C-alpha cells in the first residue's frame, strides 16, 4: 500500500542529503527505498540519505545510505546537516552532542550562524585498518604507485572513519575524475572500496579538491575527504596545521594541531526545503 513519507532536503557545502526522522515518524525499511529517494530523476535527489534514530551509546544515531543504496560508516558533511536538523526540529537545544555512526561516536558542536564544528577523531594511518593493500606496516601510506587505467598514479591513503585515497594533480578541473575515480573506488587494493580525492596545494593555507565518493560518484564536497586531504598534506609537510579546503560546493576549514591530536572540521549546514513523497 502506498504511503506518504515526510523528508527534509539539506546540504553541507553542496554535498546534499535527504533527511528522514525516525524519532518523529514510523519509518519503513530503509534499504529498499534508499536508492530511489536519492535518485535525481525518479526520486527526491541526493548524494546520501540520512536517518535520525535514537542513540544507544550516544545522544542520537545517524544512519547513512549512499545514492546506490549501500550503507556507509561516516559522512562529515552529513553530520553537520544532521545536527542542524536536530536543533531546528527541537530534538536538542544543546551546543554539543554525541552521535553514533558505524565508524563510532562523533561529536559535533554548534559554531553559530548555521556553522558546525565536528571532532573527527584521530586519523587512521595503518594500511590494514584503513583498509588498503597498497602498503604494509604502521603507515602512513604516502605517494605509493598504483596502476590505474593503464597509467601509474601516486596514491596516499588514510581513514577518517571511512577510507580515502588522495591523489595530487596539476589541475583538478582538468583531471578525469569520473574515469579515475570509478576505477580507484573499485580497485582491488581497496577491499571496502574507497573515496577518492584529486587535489592541488594552492599555498600553505589552501588546497583545491574534487571528490569521487564511494557509492555516489562525484559530489560537490566531501567533509571526511577534506579531512583526509588535510592530514595527508600535513604529513607531507606541504601545508600548515590549519587549512582551508576549497571544494566545488564551498569551503571547509580543517585543523590538526599535532600528529597525536584529533582532526576538527568546520563548515556550513543548510536546510533547502521540506516535502513528502509517495512510496
C-alpha positions in Angstrom: 0.0 0.0 0.0 1.3 3.4 -0.9 2.1 5.9 1.8 3.4 9.4 2.1 6.9 9.8 3.6 8.0 13.2 5.1 11.5 14.4 4.4 13.8 17.4 4.6 16.4 18.3 1.9 19.7 19.7 3.3 23.2 20.3 2.2 26.7 20.9 3.6 28.9 22.8 1.1 26.8 21.4 -1.8 27.0 17.8 -0.6 23.2 17.2 -0.5 21.1 14.9 1.7 17.6 13.7 2.2 16.9 13.5 6.0 14.3 11.2 7.4 13.2 11.5 11.0 13.0 8.2 12.8 12.3 9.9 16.2 9.2 11.6 14.9 7.9 9.1 12.3 7.4 5.4 12.0 9.7 4.7 9.0 9.5 1.8 6.6 12.6 -0.4 6.0 15.2 2.0 4.5 17.4 -0.3 2.4 14.7 -1.0 -0.2 14.0 2.7 -0.7 17.3 4.5 -0.2 18.5 4.5 -3.9 15.0 5.6 -5.1 14.9 8.5 -2.7 18.4 9.6 -3.7 17.6 9.3 -7.5 17.7 12.7 -9.1 15.3 11.8 -11.9 12.8 9.4 -10.2 13.1 10.4 -6.6 14.0 13.4 -4.5 17.7 13.6 -5.4 20.6 13.5 -3.1 24.2 12.3 -2.6 23.1 10.4 0.5 20.2 9.6 2.7 20.5 10.4 6.5 18.2 8.7 9.0 17.7 10.1 12.5 17.5 7.4 15.2 17.7 7.3 19.0 21.1 6.5 20.3 22.2 3.6 22.5 25.7 4.8 23.4 25.3 8.4 22.4 22.6 11.1 22.3 21.5 10.2 18.7 22.3 7.7 15.9 22.8 8.7 12.3 22.3 6.1 9.5 23.9 6.9 6.2 22.8 5.4 2.9 24.6 6.2 -0.4 22.9 7.0 -3.6 23.5 3.5 -4.8 21.7 2.1 -1.8 24.7 0.9 0.1 25.1 1.8 3.8 28.4 3.5 4.9 30.3 4.3 8.1 30.5 8.1 8.2 29.8 11.4 6.4 31.3 14.6 7.8 29.2 17.0 5.8 26.2 14.9 6.7 26.7 15.1 10.4 26.7 18.9 10.2 23.3 18.8 8.4 22.1 16.1 10.9 22.9 18.3 13.9 21.3 21.4 12.4 18.2 19.3 11.7 18.0 18.1 15.3 18.3 21.7 16.6 15.8 23.1 14.1 13.2 20.4 14.9 13.6 20.8 18.7 15.2 17.4 19.3 18.0 19.1 21.1 18.9 22.6 22.2 22.4 21.7 23.3 25.5 23.3 21.8 27.3 20.0 21.6 26.0 16.4 21.2 27.3 12.9 20.6 26.1 10.9 17.6 26.6 7.2 16.9 27.7 6.2 13.4 29.0 2.9 12.0 32.5 4.3 12.5 32.0 5.2 16.2 30.7 8.1 18.2 31.2 11.6 16.6 30.8 14.9 18.5 29.6 17.9 16.6 29.3 21.3 18.3 27.4 24.5 17.2 29.6 27.3 15.9 26.9 29.8 15.2 25.2 31.1 12.0 24.5 27.6 10.6 28.0 26.5 11.1 29.1 23.3 12.8 32.5 22.1 14.1 33.0 18.3 14.2 35.6 16.5 16.2 36.6 13.9 13.6 38.9 12.0 16.0 42.4 10.8 15.1 43.1 9.8 11.5 43.8 6.1 10.9 47.1 5.7 9.1 47.7 1.9 9.4 47.0 0.4 5.9 45.5 -2.8 7.4 42.9 -0.7 9.3 42.1 1.8 6.5 41.9 -0.8 4.8 44.2 -0.9 1.8 46.6 -3.4 0.3 48.9 -0.8 -1.4 51.2 -0.8 1.7 52.0 -2.7 4.9 53.3 -1.8 8.4 52.1 1.0 10.6 51.8 3.7 8.0 51.4 6.4 6.9 50.6 5.5 3.3 52.1 8.3 1.2 52.6 8.6 -2.6 52.5 4.9 -3.4 52.5 4.0 -7.1 49.2 2.4 -8.2 48.3 1.2 -11.8 45.0 2.8 -12.9 43.6 2.6 -16.4 46.9 2.0 -18.0 48.6 4.8 -16.0 50.6 4.9 -12.8 49.2 7.3 -10.2 50.8 8.1 -6.8 48.2 7.5 -4.1 48.2 8.3 -0.4 45.6 6.7 1.8 44.0 7.5 5.2 40.8 6.7 7.0 38.7 9.3 8.8 36.2 6.5 9.9 35.9 5.7 6.2 38.6 5.0 3.6 40.1 7.7 1.4 42.7 7.8 -1.5 44.3 11.1 -2.1 46.0 12.0 -5.4 47.9 15.2 -6.2 47.3 16.6 -9.7 48.4 19.7 -11.6 44.8 20.8 -12.3 41.8 19.2 -10.5 39.5 20.9 -13.1 41.2 19.1 -15.9 41.5 15.7 -14.2 39.4 12.8 -15.5 37.7 12.4 -12.1 34.9 10.1 -13.3 37.2 7.7 -15.1 39.9 7.6 -12.5 37.6 7.9 -9.5 35.4 5.0 -10.6 38.5 2.8 -11.3 40.1 3.6 -8.0 36.9 3.2 -6.0 36.6 -0.4 -7.2 40.4 -1.2 -7.3 41.3 -4.5 -5.6 43.8 -2.6 -3.5 40.8 -1.2 -1.5 38.7 -4.2 -0.3 35.9 -2.0 1.1 36.0 0.4 -1.9 37.3 3.9 -1.3 36.5 7.6 -1.6 38.9 9.4 -4.0 40.2 13.0 -3.7 42.0 14.8 -6.5 43.8 17.8 -5.1 46.3 20.6 -5.7 48.0 22.6 -2.9 47.5 26.3 -3.7 49.6 27.6 -0.8 50.4 26.6 2.8 46.9 27.5 3.9 44.7 26.4 0.9 44.0 23.3 -1.0 41.7 22.8 -4.1 39.8 19.5 -4.1 37.5 17.4 -6.2 35.9 14.3 -4.8 34.7 11.0 -6.2 32.6 9.5 -3.4 32.2 5.7 -2.9 28.7 4.8 -3.9 27.7 8.3 -5.0 30.1 9.4 -7.8 31.4 13.0 -8.0 30.0 15.3 -5.3 30.4 19.0 -4.7 32.0 18.4 -1.3 33.2 15.6 1.0 33.9 16.5 4.6 35.8 13.4 5.6 37.6 13.6 2.3 38.7 17.2 3.2 40.0 16.0 6.5 41.9 13.2 4.8 43.4 15.6 2.3 44.5 17.9 5.1 46.0 15.1 7.1 48.0 13.7 4.1 49.1 17.2 3.1 50.3 18.0 6.6 52.2 14.7 6.8 53.9 15.6 3.5 54.9 19.0 5.0 53.1 20.8 2.2 50.7 22.9 4.3 50.3 24.4 7.8 48.3 22.7 10.6 45.2 24.7 9.8 44.0 24.9 6.2 41.0 25.9 4.0 39.8 23.2 1.6 38.2 24.7 -1.5 35.6 22.4 -2.9 33.2 22.9 -5.8 30.4 23.4 -3.4 32.1 25.7 -0.8 34.9 25.9 1.7 35.7 23.7 4.7 38.2 24.6 7.5 40.3 21.8 8.8 42.8 21.8 11.7 45.1 19.1 13.0 47.3 20.6 15.7 49.7 17.6 16.1 50.1 14.1 14.9 48.6 12.7 18.0 45.7 15.2 18.1 42.1 15.0 16.9 41.2 16.5 13.5 38.5 19.2 13.6 36.4 20.3 10.7 34.2 23.4 10.5 31.7 24.2 7.7 28.1 25.2 6.8 24.9 23.3 7.3 21.8 24.4 5.3 18.2 23.4 5.0 16.8 23.7 1.4 13.2 22.5 1.6 10.8 20.1 3.1 8.2 17.8 1.5 6.5 14.5 1.2 7.0 11.7 -1.3 4.7 8.8 -2.1 6.4 5.4 -1.7 
